[in-house]
Amino acid sequence: MADERPPRDKLKQVRILLWVLVALALIGMAALLLYPKTPATGPEAAPATAQASFGGPFTLVGGDGKPFSSQALEGKPYAIYFGYTRCGDVCPTTLSRLVKLRRAAANDNAMAILFVTIDPANDGPKEVGQYAGLFGAPIIGLTGSQAQIDQVKKQYGIFAQPAAHPSMGQEMEHSTAVLLFGRDGRLAGTIAPQDKDADAIAKIKAVIG
C-alpha cells in the first residue's frame, strides 16, 4: 500500500504556521494588557496630564467690585460653574442643587462654590453679587471684562455663545457641568445634570477628602 502520510516538508510548513499563529495570539493578549482602552472624552475622563491643564491662575471681579484672585483658593477644594444671571432654568437649578449637594456631603464651609458669568456685558459686580446671594448659602459671584472672561473660559474648557431666544431676544448657550477641583488645584471630577445625587455627593466627598 502506498504511503499516504503528507511529505515532511509540508508537515514542517504546517508546524511553522501554527507557531506563527500562537505568537500573534500572545502579542495580541499582551497589547490588551499593556494598553488601556481609549477613555471617553471630556474633563472627567481625561488622563492626569490633561486634567492638570484645566484651570489655572486668574483674576476676576467679585460681587463687591473688588478683584478676586484664584490665589484665595490655594489649598482649598472648590466647585466652579459658568452661567449667567438671566438664565431661565439651568443655572438657578444647577446652583440650587449644588448647594444642597454640598450640605449633604459636608457643610457650607467644606468647599467653595464659584459662579462665573459668561455674559459680562449684562452681569456686572452688582448683578453677580445679588445673584449669588439668592441661594441662601456662600457662593462667590465673579465677573470681569470680556477679555478676562474669555481667558478664564479657555482655561476651564467652557463652551459659551449667544443664541436667539423667542421672548428674551437672546440667550446664552453654554456648558452645564460643574467642575470640581481638589486642594492641589487640579481637576478632580465633574457633576453633570444627569448625575444621580448619590453619585454627585460621593464626588464632592472625594474632593473634600
MOGIVEN-V456130 format. One record per residue. N is the residue number from 0. RES is the residue in three letters. OMEGA is omega in radians with two decimals (none if undefined). Layout:
BEGIN
n=N res=RES omega=OMEGA
n=N res=RES omega=OMEGA
END
This chain:
BEGIN
n=0 res=MET omega=-3.10
n=1 res=ALA omega=3.11
n=2 res=ASP omega=-3.08
n=3 res=GLU omega=3.13
n=4 res=ARG omega=3.13
n=5 res=PRO omega=3.13
n=6 res=PRO omega=-3.13
n=7 res=ARG omega=3.14
n=8 res=ASP omega=-3.12
n=9 res=LYS omega=3.09
n=10 res=LEU omega=3.13
n=11 res=LYS omega=3.12
n=12 res=GLN omega=3.14
n=13 res=VAL omega=3.13
n=14 res=ARG omega=3.12
n=15 res=ILE omega=3.14
n=16 res=LEU omega=3.13
n=17 res=LEU omega=3.12
n=18 res=TRP omega=3.08
n=19 res=VAL omega=3.14
n=20 res=LEU omega=3.10
n=21 res=VAL omega=3.14
n=22 res=ALA omega=3.13
n=23 res=LEU omega=3.13
n=24 res=ALA omega=3.12
n=25 res=LEU omega=3.11
n=26 res=ILE omega=3.14
n=27 res=GLY omega=3.12
n=28 res=MET omega=3.13
n=29 res=ALA omega=3.14
n=30 res=ALA omega=3.13
n=31 res=LEU omega=-3.12
n=32 res=LEU omega=-3.04
n=33 res=LEU omega=-3.05
n=34 res=TYR omega=-3.13
n=35 res=PRO omega=3.09
n=36 res=LYS omega=3.13
n=37 res=THR omega=-3.10
n=38 res=PRO omega=3.08
n=39 res=ALA omega=-3.14
n=40 res=THR omega=3.12
n=41 res=GLY omega=-3.09
n=42 res=PRO omega=-3.04
n=43 res=GLU omega=-3.08
n=44 res=ALA omega=-3.09
n=45 res=ALA omega=3.07
n=46 res=PRO omega=-3.04
n=47 res=ALA omega=-3.12
n=48 res=THR omega=3.12
n=49 res=ALA omega=3.13
n=50 res=GLN omega=-3.12
n=51 res=ALA omega=-3.10
n=52 res=SER omega=3.10
n=53 res=PHE omega=3.13
n=54 res=GLY omega=-3.11
n=55 res=GLY omega=-3.08
n=56 res=PRO omega=3.08
n=57 res=PHE omega=3.00
n=58 res=THR omega=3.11
n=59 res=LEU omega=-3.12
n=60 res=VAL omega=-3.13
n=61 res=GLY omega=3.13
n=62 res=GLY omega=3.10
n=63 res=ASP omega=3.13
n=64 res=GLY omega=-3.13
n=65 res=LYS omega=3.10
n=66 res=PRO omega=3.06
n=67 res=PHE omega=-3.12
n=68 res=SER omega=3.09
n=69 res=SER omega=3.08
n=70 res=GLN omega=3.12
n=71 res=ALA omega=-3.11
n=72 res=LEU omega=-3.06
n=73 res=GLU omega=3.13
n=74 res=GLY omega=-3.11
n=75 res=LYS omega=3.02
n=76 res=PRO omega=3.10
n=77 res=TYR omega=3.04
n=78 res=ALA omega=-3.13
n=79 res=ILE omega=-3.12
n=80 res=TYR omega=-3.14
n=81 res=PHE omega=3.14
n=82 res=GLY omega=3.10
n=83 res=TYR omega=-2.96
n=84 res=THR omega=-3.14
n=85 res=ARG omega=-3.14
n=86 res=CYS omega=-3.02
n=87 res=GLY omega=-3.03
n=88 res=ASP omega=-3.01
n=89 res=VAL omega=-3.07
n=90 res=CYS omega=3.13
n=91 res=PRO omega=3.11
n=92 res=THR omega=-3.12
n=93 res=THR omega=-3.11
n=94 res=LEU omega=3.09
n=95 res=SER omega=3.13
n=96 res=ARG omega=-3.12
n=97 res=LEU omega=3.09
n=98 res=VAL omega=3.14
n=99 res=LYS omega=3.13
n=100 res=LEU omega=3.12
n=101 res=ARG omega=3.13
n=102 res=ARG omega=3.12
n=103 res=ALA omega=-3.13
n=104 res=ALA omega=-3.10
n=105 res=ALA omega=3.11
n=106 res=ASN omega=-3.05
n=107 res=ASP omega=-3.08
n=108 res=ASN omega=-3.04
n=109 res=ALA omega=-3.07
n=110 res=MET omega=3.10
n=111 res=ALA omega=3.03
n=112 res=ILE omega=3.12
n=113 res=LEU omega=3.00
n=114 res=PHE omega=-3.12
n=115 res=VAL omega=-3.14
n=116 res=THR omega=3.02
n=117 res=ILE omega=-3.08
n=118 res=ASP omega=-3.06
n=119 res=PRO omega=3.12
n=120 res=ALA omega=-3.14
n=121 res=ASN omega=-3.10
n=122 res=ASP omega=3.05
n=123 res=GLY omega=3.13
n=124 res=PRO omega=-3.14
n=125 res=LYS omega=-3.08
n=126 res=GLU omega=-3.12
n=127 res=VAL omega=3.11
n=128 res=GLY omega=3.13
n=129 res=GLN omega=-3.12
n=130 res=TYR omega=3.14
n=131 res=ALA omega=-3.12
n=132 res=GLY omega=-3.09
n=133 res=LEU omega=-2.94
n=134 res=PHE omega=3.02
n=135 res=GLY omega=-3.14
n=136 res=ALA omega=-3.13
n=137 res=PRO omega=3.01
n=138 res=ILE omega=3.14
n=139 res=ILE omega=3.10
n=140 res=GLY omega=-3.07
n=141 res=LEU omega=3.05
n=142 res=THR omega=-3.14
n=143 res=GLY omega=3.07
n=144 res=SER omega=3.11
n=145 res=GLN omega=3.13
n=146 res=ALA omega=3.12
n=147 res=GLN omega=-3.13
n=148 res=ILE omega=3.12
n=149 res=ASP omega=-3.12
n=150 res=GLN omega=-3.10
n=151 res=VAL omega=3.04
n=152 res=LYS omega=3.12
n=153 res=LYS omega=-3.13
n=154 res=GLN omega=-3.06
n=155 res=TYR omega=3.05
n=156 res=GLY omega=-3.05
n=157 res=ILE omega=3.02
n=158 res=PHE omega=3.07
n=159 res=ALA omega=3.08
n=160 res=GLN omega=3.11
n=161 res=PRO omega=3.08
n=162 res=ALA omega=-3.13
n=163 res=ALA omega=3.10
n=164 res=HIS omega=-3.04
n=165 res=PRO omega=-3.10
n=166 res=SER omega=-3.12
n=167 res=MET omega=-3.07
n=168 res=GLY omega=3.12
n=169 res=GLN omega=3.03
n=170 res=GLU omega=3.13
n=171 res=MET omega=2.98
n=172 res=GLU omega=-3.05
n=173 res=HIS omega=3.06
n=174 res=SER omega=-3.06
n=175 res=THR omega=-3.12
n=176 res=ALA omega=2.98
n=177 res=VAL omega=3.13
n=178 res=LEU omega=-3.13
n=179 res=LEU omega=-3.14
n=180 res=PHE omega=-3.13
n=181 res=GLY omega=-3.12
n=182 res=ARG omega=3.13
n=183 res=ASP omega=3.11
n=184 res=GLY omega=-3.12
n=185 res=ARG omega=3.09
n=186 res=LEU omega=-3.09
n=187 res=ALA omega=-3.13
n=188 res=GLY omega=3.10
n=189 res=THR omega=3.00
n=190 res=ILE omega=3.13
n=191 res=ALA omega=-3.14
n=192 res=PRO omega=-3.08
n=193 res=GLN omega=3.12
n=194 res=ASP omega=3.05
n=195 res=LYS omega=-3.11
n=196 res=ASP omega=-3.12
n=197 res=ALA omega=3.12
n=198 res=ASP omega=-3.13
n=199 res=ALA omega=3.12
n=200 res=ILE omega=3.12
n=201 res=ALA omega=3.12
n=202 res=LYS omega=3.14
n=203 res=ILE omega=3.11
n=204 res=LYS omega=3.12
n=205 res=ALA omega=3.13
n=206 res=VAL omega=3.14
n=207 res=ILE omega=3.08
n=208 res=GLY omega=none
END
